[in-house]
Structure formats: structure tokens, C-alpha cells
Amino acid sequence: MSTLLRIRDYRLDFVTFDGVYQVLDGVDLELDAGETLGLVGETGCGKSVLAKSVIGLVPSPPARVRSGAIVFEGQDLLGADERQWRRVRGHRIAMIFQDPMTYLNPLLSIGRQLGDVIRVQQQVLARGERLGPGAQRARAVELLELVRLPDAAALLARYPHQLSGGMRQRVLIAMALAGTPRLLIADEPTTALDVTIQAQVLALMRDLVGRLGLAIVMISHDLGAVAAVCSRIAVMYAGTIVEDAPAARILRAPRHPYTRGLLAALPDIDGAQGTLQGIAGGLPNLLAPP
């Protein structure tokens, strides 16, 4: 299987009035086409910053790349200009986020917002050629049906507040798929959903991998959710990856003390009730890491 994404010795700082935070420190990671990778760790470990680096959404300033390379399908993304990024974002790499209500405009219908995404993707890929209104609508319905939303045609006239949280997240996934990406980055896609809807969204993501051949990077603090979707897990701590292995091996026999701590902190609904185990200490100060 061919390598889709390769990250080598990637180091990123945030330059602030307080000093220079070493946010990512020598990250090495590879992802094959069609592979599903879970990126886990506590808040502040650098998961989202790494993902946003891959899609070029880390603001600079304050971000400053110290060294390294991010290569996607043979292209070094760190050297891409904004014109090149427009052909990468949405088309080759897409991203969905934690709270769909934050990323959907409450004043515009679902059809209008999805149509805007389809139109922009078409303009970028077809050098200005435009789909007619009928073709845009048909494509929007196709995308909503792809993410298993019932009565997709009627949904186009509805607004975000008229949909449930799970339906809104599916709309965001449909928007992400509008450009037929090779890689989908999912940043805490189920955290804001209840357990039942969370399971449905995870099942949808597994289905998309099989049907579309997508590669997925799923960011989460929930090892159970990651294990339901991903074949491989990478554990981040203080801006670096401390363990990277098949999901079954990570869950069965973790080798790094931090990974063992994360697993030990998970509640066991089948075990005896008692005090949850925490991870002693805290993350190091990234202004002056050890």
C-alpha cells in the first residue's frame, strides 16, 4: 500500500509575549492510503495543532516552523503557497470538527451552505467551470444520502437549528466529502454527541472507509471511540508521539507508561465501582520542556 502522508521531524513553536512554546517537538508519522489512524492524548498534547498543520490552518504568527517536512502524495506542504493550498484543502485533504453548530451558519439553509462548498470545489478543480443549479442540487442530495441522512432533498431547505446534533455532524461530513478527498481528518467528531448518536457516526465513518477508500486521521481523547474506527493508534504526549502501533496491540499490551496511564484511567462499566484512577502529575511546561 502506498504512503499517502509522511511527517518527518516536524517541530513547531508558538512565539508569544511570554516566550516560545515548543508545541510540536520532532513528530514522525506515516499514513498509508486507505488507512485509519487514531491520534490520542490529553488536552494540550498537540493533536489538533498537528492535524491543522497537515491542512495548513495553523495561523502564522504566532506559529513558526522550526524544522521538518510534511509530505502528502509527494508534495511538500510546508512549501505550499495559498494558491496551492486551495487545491489541497477540501479536494485532497478535508477536515471535520468537534461542534458542528459552530461551523454551520445559522442564517443559511443546509442547501445553500452545501451548495456553496460544491460550487467552490468545482471552481478550483475545473478552472472556473460552474455547475448549474440543478446539478448542484443533485450533488447536494447525493452527498447527504452518502452520509445516510433520510429525506435528503427536504433537508436542503432546513436550517441548522432544525437538525439534531448527529444530523448536523453528518452535514459537516457531507461538506467535507464534496471535493472527494483522499484524507479525512476528524477532530473530536463525536465528543459533543450523546452515546447513541456517537455510535452511529462512528459506524458511518467505518462505512466511508470501505466505500470510498478514504484514509482517516481521528483525533480523540476517547480510546474506545478510536478503537471502534481505527486500525492503528498513535499516542501523543507533550508535542511528540510516544507510541505508535496497531490498535489491538496498544489496547492489549501498551508499552509506554503514558499509554498505560491513559488506559488505566478508563472507567470499566463491568468492573467493581470505585474511585477512577488518574494520571499522576501534569504535562511539562512547553516554555521550558525537560
N, C-alpha and C positions, 0 to 999 in steps of 0.2 A: 504494500500500500504506500502511495506517495506521501511525502511530508508536505502538509499544507501550510503550517505555521512553524517558524523556528525563531526562538528568542535566545540570544546569546549574551551573557554577562551584562545584562541591562541594569544600569544604575541611574536613578532619577532623584534629584533633590528638589525641595521646595525652599526657595530663598525668601525669607521673611524678615521683619524688623527684629524678631527675637534671635535670628540666626539661620543657619542652613540645616533643614531637616533632611536626613538621609532616608527618604521614603521607600525607595526600592534599592536593594543592595546586592547586585550580582545575580539577577534572576536568570536561570537557564530552564528552558521549557520547549518541548516539541509537541506538535499535534498533527496526526495523520488525517487525510481526507476521510470523512465519514465517521471519525472517532468522537466519542463523548467523554469529556473531561470535567470532573468536579474540582473546583478551586475552593478550599475551605480554610477556615481560621477565624480567630476572634476579630471583632471590630478594631480597625486600626492597623491590621497586618499588611495592608497594601493590595488587597484583592481587587477592589474596584479601580484603583489607580492603574494597576497593571492592565486590566481589561480596557479601560479608557485610553491607555497608551496604544493599544493594538488598533483602535478605531480612530485615533487622533483627536480625542476630546479632552485631553488634559490641557488646561489653559497655561500659556507661557507668555509673561510671568504669571504666577510665581514658579512654575515648573522649569527645571533646567536638566537636560540630559547630560549626564557626566560621561557615560561610555556605553558601548554595547550596540546591538543590532536587533531589529525586529523585521524578519523577512517573511512575506506572505506571497505564496505562489511565485517565488523567485524575485519579488520586488522588495527592495529595502524601504520600508515605510517611513523610517526616520528621516529620509531624504526627500520625501514627497512634498510637493507644493500643494496649495489649496485646489488647483485645477485637477491634479492627480487624485487628491483625496475625494473629490466629488465623484470620481469613477470607482472609488473603493467603497465608500460608505453607502450602505443600502443595497448596492449591487453585489459586491463580493463579500463584504462583511456587514452584518446588521446586529443591532443590539436592542434588547428589551429591558425595562427597568422595573423596580420594585412596586411602585404605586401607580397604577395606570391612570388614576384620576388626575395626577399631577401632570401627565404628559398628553392628555386629551383636552382640547379646547371646549369648555362647557357651552360656548356660544354657537358652535358649529355642529351640524349634523354629522353622524358617522359617515354617511355617503360623501359629504363634502371633504372631510378630513382624509378619508381613504383615497378619494379621487385626486386630491392634491398630491399625495405621495406617488400614486400611479403616474400622474402627469409629469412630475419632476423626474422620476426614474426613466420614463420614456424619452424625455428631452435629453437627458445625459447620455443614454445608451444609443439613441437613434439620431443624434446630432440635430436636434431641433424638430424632428418629425413628431406630429401630435396625433394621439388617438381621438376619434370623435366621441361625443357624449355617450352614444350608445355602446361603443366598445369599452369606454371607461367604466360604465355601469356594469357591463357584463363581467369585466375583470374584477371589479369590486365584489360582486356576488360570488364569483369563483373563489376568491381569497377567503371570504367569510365562511363559505361552505368547506373549504380546506381545513379550517380550524374548528369545524363541527358546530357552528352556530346555526340553530334552527331558524327557518323562515328568513333566510339571509336577505332576500330582496326587500322585505318590510323593514329590516333593521337599518337600512340605509337612510331612512327618514327620521330615525330616532336620535336622541341626544345622549351624551354620556351619562347624565344623571338618571336616565330612564333604564339603564342597564345595571345588572348586578356586578359585583367586583370581578367575579370569574369571567363574565361576558366582556367586560372592559379589557381584561388582560388578554383575552382571545383576540379582540380587535387590535391591540398593540402587536400581537404576534402576526396577525394578518398583514398589518402595515410593514412589519419587518421582512415578511416574505415577498413583498411586492416586487422587489428587484431580483428575485431568485438568487439569494446569496449562497456562497459555499460554506460560510461560517456564521453561526448564530451565537452571540454572546448573551446570556441570560443572567442579569444581575439581581439576585434575590427575587426571582419571578413569582414566588408563591408565599412570601413572608406575610403579605397583607391580606391573605385569603384564609377562610376557615378550612378546617382539616378535610372536609368532604370535597370542596371545590379544589383544594390544593392537589388532592389525589387525581382529580380529573385533568388538571392542567399538566401534571407530570406524565400522565398516560398519553396526553396529546403530544407532548414533546418526544416521547419514545416513538410514537407513531410517525411523526415527521421525519425522524432519523431514518426509519425504514423506508418510507415512501419517497422522500426527496433526496436521500443520501447526504443530508446535512452533517457537518461537523458542529458540535455544540460544546461551548465552554459554559458551565453552570456555576455561578458564584453563590455560595451559601454558607451559613453557619450551622445548617441542619444536615448532619451526616446522613440521617435517614432519607431525606429528600434526594440528596446527591446519589446515594446508593440505589435509589429507585430508577434513576435515569442513566447514570454514568458507568462506563466500563473501567474508568481509571480515575484515581483521586490524587491531587497534589495538595499538600498541606503547606500553608504559608504562615510564617512567624516573623515578625519584625522586618518585613520587607524582603524576605528571601524564602525560597522553597526548601523546606527541611526534609520532606519525604514525598516521593512520587512513585506510585506502584499501582497494579491492578486493584480495583475496588475490593474484590473479595479478600485479597491478601491484607490490605490496610485494615479492614474490619475484623479479620480473624487474628492477625498477628502483627500489630503495629510495632515498628522498631524504634521510632524516635520518641523520647519521653513526652514531648509536647503532644504528639498524636495520641499516645496512650492516655494523657490527661484529658484530651477532648472526648475520647470515647468513654472514659470513666465518669465524666460529668453528665452523660446522657441519662435521663430517667428511665427506669425499667418498669414498665406497667405490669409485667408479670411477676416481678420480684416483691420482696417484702418492703413495706413502706418505711421510710426513714429519711434522714437528712441527706439532701443531694450533695454529692461530692463536688467541690470546687477545685480550680487550678490555683495553687499557691502562688503568691507574688503577683507581678504585673508585667506588662510589656516594657521593654527598656526605653529610656529617653532617646528619641531619634535625633535630638540635637547633639548628643554625645554618646552614641551607642558603644557598647563594650567591644 
